[in-house]
Amino acid sequence: MAYEPKQAFHLPIEDFLKLELHLMESRPDAKPEAFVADLVRRWIAIDTQRLALRKNGPPMRGFQWKNVFLPEGTRLRTSYRHAAEFAKVVGDHIVSDEGARLTPSLFANRHTKGRNAWRFVWLRFPGDDYWSRATDCRRRFDDLAQTKTETTGAA
């Protein structure tokens, strides 16, 4: 194994012990140092992508859902009877974890019927840390469009 230079990183002892205990229970083969290093590498990759999206403007590929644009990489989540399901925008399509192409309505109604996708689908845009209900995103886009119309004086 090749030599890899390292830098000490200090955590509060209570946080380190919680991490170590959690890893012993959930991932017995994982060592805290390797786990934290992997976590930092993943965070840097995600944050770099998020900053690039902000700097370079909106991506060219994605799925247009009424007035809400879901850029490529957007995650979708819904649940039915306490079982969560996920999908992702890949290219110009919404693709389930099983690989099926879906519309938001089909995604929300895979195990039942009559559910309004705006109410039952949650979105996590690339670079975002939190999930947002689709209807809240729709409302924000409507408000933004309304504000833009008012400031430009267009009818």
BELDA-V834470 format. One record per pair of residues at least 4 apart in sequence whose ideal C-beta (glycine too) atoms are under 8 Angstrom apart, sorted by the first residue. I is the first residue (numbers start at 1). GAP is how many residues later the second one is. D is the distance in whole Angstrom. If there is no record, write none. Layout:
BEGIN
i:I gap:GAP d:D
i:I gap:GAP d:D
END
This chain:
BEGIN
i:9 gap:27 d:7
i:11 gap:4 d:5
i:11 gap:5 d:5
i:11 gap:8 d:8
i:12 gap:4 d:7
i:13 gap:4 d:6
i:14 gap:4 d:6
i:15 gap:4 d:6
i:16 gap:4 d:6
i:16 gap:16 d:7
i:17 gap:4 d:6
i:18 gap:4 d:6
i:19 gap:4 d:6
i:19 gap:13 d:6
i:19 gap:16 d:7
i:19 gap:17 d:8
i:20 gap:4 d:6
i:20 gap:12 d:5
i:21 gap:4 d:7
i:22 gap:4 d:6
i:23 gap:4 d:5
i:23 gap:5 d:8
i:23 gap:7 d:5
i:23 gap:8 d:8
i:23 gap:9 d:6
i:23 gap:12 d:6
i:24 gap:4 d:6
i:27 gap:8 d:7
i:30 gap:4 d:6
i:30 gap:5 d:5
i:31 gap:4 d:7
i:32 gap:4 d:6
i:33 gap:4 d:6
i:34 gap:4 d:6
i:35 gap:4 d:6
i:36 gap:4 d:6
i:37 gap:4 d:7
i:38 gap:4 d:6
i:39 gap:4 d:6
i:40 gap:4 d:6
i:41 gap:4 d:7
i:42 gap:4 d:6
i:43 gap:4 d:6
i:44 gap:4 d:6
i:45 gap:4 d:7
i:46 gap:4 d:6
i:46 gap:81 d:7
i:47 gap:4 d:6
i:47 gap:80 d:8
i:48 gap:4 d:6
i:49 gap:4 d:7
i:49 gap:24 d:8
i:49 gap:77 d:7
i:49 gap:78 d:7
i:50 gap:4 d:7
i:50 gap:76 d:7
i:50 gap:77 d:3
i:50 gap:78 d:8
i:51 gap:4 d:6
i:51 gap:76 d:8
i:52 gap:4 d:6
i:53 gap:5 d:8
i:53 gap:6 d:7
i:53 gap:18 d:7
i:53 gap:73 d:6
i:53 gap:74 d:5
i:54 gap:73 d:7
i:58 gap:11 d:7
i:58 gap:13 d:6
i:59 gap:12 d:5
i:59 gap:13 d:5
i:59 gap:14 d:8
i:59 gap:67 d:8
i:61 gap:10 d:7
i:61 gap:11 d:4
i:61 gap:30 d:5
i:61 gap:31 d:6
i:62 gap:7 d:6
i:62 gap:8 d:5
i:62 gap:9 d:4
i:62 gap:10 d:5
i:62 gap:12 d:7
i:62 gap:27 d:6
i:62 gap:30 d:7
i:63 gap:6 d:8
i:63 gap:7 d:4
i:63 gap:11 d:8
i:63 gap:26 d:5
i:63 gap:29 d:6
i:63 gap:30 d:7
i:63 gap:31 d:6
i:64 gap:4 d:8
i:64 gap:5 d:6
i:64 gap:6 d:8
i:65 gap:4 d:8
i:65 gap:5 d:6
i:65 gap:39 d:6
i:65 gap:69 d:8
i:66 gap:72 d:7
i:67 gap:71 d:7
i:67 gap:74 d:5
i:67 gap:75 d:7
i:67 gap:78 d:7
i:68 gap:66 d:7
i:68 gap:69 d:5
i:68 gap:70 d:5
i:68 gap:73 d:5
i:70 gap:4 d:4
i:70 gap:6 d:8
i:70 gap:19 d:5
i:70 gap:24 d:8
i:70 gap:53 d:7
i:70 gap:55 d:8
i:71 gap:18 d:7
i:71 gap:54 d:7
i:71 gap:55 d:6
i:72 gap:17 d:5
i:72 gap:18 d:7
i:72 gap:19 d:6
i:72 gap:20 d:8
i:72 gap:54 d:8
i:73 gap:15 d:7
i:73 gap:16 d:6
i:73 gap:52 d:8
i:73 gap:53 d:4
i:74 gap:14 d:7
i:74 gap:15 d:4
i:74 gap:49 d:6
i:74 gap:50 d:7
i:74 gap:51 d:5
i:74 gap:52 d:6
i:75 gap:11 d:6
i:75 gap:12 d:7
i:75 gap:13 d:5
i:75 gap:48 d:7
i:75 gap:49 d:4
i:76 gap:10 d:7
i:76 gap:11 d:4
i:76 gap:12 d:7
i:76 gap:13 d:8
i:76 gap:18 d:6
i:76 gap:28 d:7
i:76 gap:31 d:6
i:76 gap:45 d:6
i:76 gap:46 d:7
i:76 gap:47 d:6
i:76 gap:48 d:8
i:77 gap:7 d:6
i:77 gap:8 d:7
i:77 gap:9 d:5
i:77 gap:10 d:8
i:77 gap:44 d:7
i:77 gap:45 d:5
i:77 gap:46 d:8
i:77 gap:47 d:7
i:77 gap:54 d:6
i:78 gap:6 d:7
i:78 gap:7 d:6
i:78 gap:29 d:6
i:78 gap:30 d:5
i:78 gap:32 d:8
i:78 gap:42 d:5
i:78 gap:43 d:5
i:78 gap:44 d:7
i:79 gap:4 d:6
i:79 gap:5 d:5
i:79 gap:6 d:7
i:80 gap:5 d:7
i:80 gap:30 d:8
i:80 gap:31 d:5
i:80 gap:32 d:6
i:81 gap:30 d:8
i:85 gap:11 d:7
i:85 gap:12 d:7
i:85 gap:22 d:8
i:85 gap:25 d:7
i:86 gap:10 d:8
i:86 gap:11 d:5
i:87 gap:7 d:5
i:87 gap:8 d:6
i:87 gap:9 d:5
i:87 gap:10 d:7
i:87 gap:15 d:6
i:87 gap:20 d:5
i:88 gap:6 d:7
i:88 gap:7 d:6
i:88 gap:9 d:8
i:89 gap:4 d:7
i:89 gap:5 d:6
i:89 gap:6 d:8
i:90 gap:4 d:8
i:90 gap:5 d:5
i:93 gap:8 d:5
i:94 gap:7 d:7
i:94 gap:8 d:5
i:94 gap:9 d:7
i:94 gap:10 d:7
i:94 gap:13 d:6
i:95 gap:4 d:6
i:95 gap:5 d:7
i:95 gap:6 d:6
i:95 gap:7 d:7
i:96 gap:4 d:5
i:96 gap:5 d:8
i:96 gap:6 d:6
i:96 gap:11 d:7
i:96 gap:14 d:8
i:102 gap:4 d:4
i:102 gap:5 d:4
i:102 gap:8 d:8
i:103 gap:4 d:7
i:103 gap:14 d:8
i:104 gap:4 d:6
i:104 gap:13 d:4
i:104 gap:14 d:8
i:104 gap:17 d:6
i:104 gap:30 d:7
i:105 gap:4 d:6
i:105 gap:12 d:5
i:106 gap:4 d:7
i:107 gap:10 d:7
i:107 gap:14 d:6
i:108 gap:7 d:5
i:108 gap:8 d:7
i:108 gap:9 d:4
i:108 gap:12 d:4
i:108 gap:13 d:5
i:109 gap:4 d:6
i:109 gap:5 d:7
i:109 gap:6 d:5
i:109 gap:8 d:8
i:115 gap:4 d:7
i:115 gap:5 d:5
i:116 gap:4 d:7
i:117 gap:4 d:5
i:117 gap:17 d:7
i:118 gap:15 d:8
i:118 gap:16 d:5
i:118 gap:17 d:4
i:118 gap:20 d:6
i:119 gap:14 d:7
i:119 gap:15 d:8
i:119 gap:16 d:6
i:121 gap:12 d:8
i:121 gap:13 d:4
i:122 gap:9 d:4
i:122 gap:10 d:7
i:122 gap:11 d:6
i:122 gap:12 d:7
i:123 gap:8 d:7
i:123 gap:9 d:5
i:123 gap:10 d:8
i:123 gap:11 d:6
i:123 gap:14 d:6
i:124 gap:4 d:6
i:124 gap:6 d:7
i:124 gap:7 d:5
i:124 gap:8 d:7
i:125 gap:7 d:8
i:128 gap:4 d:8
i:132 gap:4 d:5
i:132 gap:5 d:5
i:133 gap:4 d:7
i:134 gap:4 d:6
i:135 gap:4 d:6
i:136 gap:4 d:7
i:137 gap:4 d:6
i:138 gap:4 d:6
i:139 gap:4 d:6
i:140 gap:4 d:6
i:141 gap:4 d:6
i:142 gap:4 d:6
i:143 gap:4 d:6
i:144 gap:4 d:6
i:145 gap:4 d:6
i:146 gap:4 d:6
i:147 gap:4 d:6
i:148 gap:4 d:6
i:149 gap:5 d:5
i:149 gap:6 d:8
END
